[in-house]
């Protein structure tokens, strides 16, 4: 298998879906706006610095979803797609996806953001395979506020990818990985074809040092 892996946030879309969801929760009045926005900003700064406590953040992000009906969550997400995600779509990202698809490469998104937020976005991008941080749910699918298993963050992306590959029962002959973030250095170093996409300053410096391609999907 030739595998093209994409990070989602600030790679295939021109923003961070986790952060944007927090802002959406504030606009909807679901949370205490001032407190929640302040915490959301602080977690995002930790993420950019490479120091995020992923479990603490996921519990924070999932808390407003606990106790909500599946119908309410679906309606919120549909509104979120229209108001927050579609406006930050990147035509060049879709073109990149299609180039890999036309070459017969298997397409996969791997993201630290939870599946509730990301699955509809990834499907909208035309990619079926997704590895995301998994929210804990009850037997009916309601979100319980914690995560299940290893979050797909930093080295956890490698663990989750290896588990996924073992389930697929395939051998990867070539692997591309596209990301913007210093947090993805472990998986970038694992890929045959690491590509820095509109990278943060730390990743840009590492890509330059290691001779990795640096591209923009926003120009």
N, C-alpha and C positions, 0 to 999 in steps of 0.2 A: 504494500500500500504506500502511495505517496500522499502525505497528509499535510494540509494547509491549516494551521491553527491561528486563530485570531483572538486577541484580547478584544473586549467590547468597548469599555469606557475610554473616551479620548483617543480611541484608535479607529473603530468602525463608526462611531458617532462623535460629534463635535462637543462632547461634554461628558459628565460622569452621571450615569443613570441613578446610582445610589444617592448622590448628593441632590440631584434634581428631584428625586422622589421625596426626600426630606423637605425640600422647598415646597413641593406640591402639597404635602401634609399640612404645612403651615398655612398655605393659601386656602386650603379647604376648611381650616379651623378645627381640624381633628385633634390637634395638639396645642399645648401652651406655646403660642407663636414665638415669643421672645426667648424663652428658655430653650425651646427645641432648635430654633435657628442658631443660637449660640453654640449649643452642643454639636449640632450638625457641622458647623464651620470648624470647630475644634477637632472633631474626628477627621475631617477632610484634610486639615493641615497635618495631622499625624500621618495620614496615608501618604501625602506627598513627601513627607520627610522620611518615610520608610519605617516608622515607629508605631504604626497602628496596632492596637489590641483588637484583633479581628473578631474575637468572641464578644467582647464588650460592645463593639460597634454593631454587630449583627443583632444582639439583644435589644439595643437601642432602636435600631431601624425596624425591627419586627414588632416592637411593643404596641404601636398604634393599630396593628392588624389583628391583634388578639381579640377574640370575641365578636369580630365582624362576620357577617354572613358571606358566603361565597358570592352571592349576587351583588352585594355591596362592593366587595373587592374587585369583581370583574368590571363593574361600572366605573369605579375609581380608575382602574388601570386603562380602560378604554379612553377616558378623559385625559389621563396622563400621556398616553401615546399622542393624542391630537395636540395637546397644548405644550408638551415638554420635549418629546422625542422627535416627532416628525420635523419640527422646526430646526433641529440640529443634525438632520440627516446630511450625509456627505456623499454626493454623487461619485466621487472618485473611489470611495470605499466599495460601493456597489460594483463599480467597474473592476476593481481588484478581485473581488469575490468571483465575478464572472470569468475573469481570465483564468483563475485556478480551476473553476468548474469546467471550462472548455478544454483544459488540459487533462481532464479526467482525475483530478486530485480529489481526495475525500476532504470535506470541509467540516471544521469543528471550531466552535467558540468555547473558550475557557475563561471564566471570569470569577473574581472574588465576590461579586454582587450576587445576592440570593436569587434563586430560581423564580420566585414569584414576580420580581421586577423584570428579570432578564428574558424569560422564555418567550413572552409575546414579542419582545423586540427582536430577538434572534430569528423567530419565525417570520417576522415582517421583513427581515433582511434576506430571507430565502435560504436559511441554513437550518438543517434539521437536527444536527448533533450539538448538544450543549453539555458542558460540565460547569456547574455553578454551585455555590454554597447552598446547602439544602436546609430549608426551614423544617423544624419539627411540626408534624401535623397529626390530628386525630384521625380516626378511621373514616370520617366523612370528608376529610380534606381541610378542615379548619386549622389555621395557623395557631401554634401554641406558644410561640415567643422565644424558642431556643433553636439551636441548629443540630443537625444530625450528622455524625461522621466528621471527617476532616474538612475544614473550610478550604476552598480552592484558592489559596492565598500564599504568595511567596513559594517556599518549598512545597507547600501543600498542593500546588498546581501539579508538580511532578508526581506526587503520590496518587492524586486523583486520576491523572492521565495514565499512569501505569496500570491502575485498576481498570480503567475503561478499556485499554488495549487488551488486557487479559480477558475481559468479558467478550470483546469482539473477536478474539482468537485470531489476530492478525499480526504480521510482522511489518514494521515500517521501514521502508528502504530509504525514503527521504522525508524530512520534516522541515516545513517552514513555520516560523512563529513571528507574528507581527505584534508589537506592543509599544506603548508610549512610556512605560513606567519603570523606575528603578526597582519596584517590587517584583518585577518579572525577570530580573536577571537570572535566577536559577534556571528557569525554563528556556530563556534565550540561549544560555550557555549549553543547554542540552540539544538544541535544534541544529540540524545541518545548515539551515539557512535562516539565521536570526536577522530580523529587520527591525530597526528602530523607526517608529512612525510618530512624527511630530513629538519627539521625545522630551521629557523633562531634562533639566540641565545635567543631572547626575548621569542619566542614561546616555545622553548625547556625548558626554565626555568618555564614558566607557566604550560606546560604539566607535568613537574616533580612535581610541587607544587600541581596540581589538580589530579594527578594520571592517566593522559591520556596515552594511548599507544603511543610510538614513534617508527616509523619504517623507514627503508630506502628502496627506490626503485632503488638505484644506486649501491649498493654493489654487 
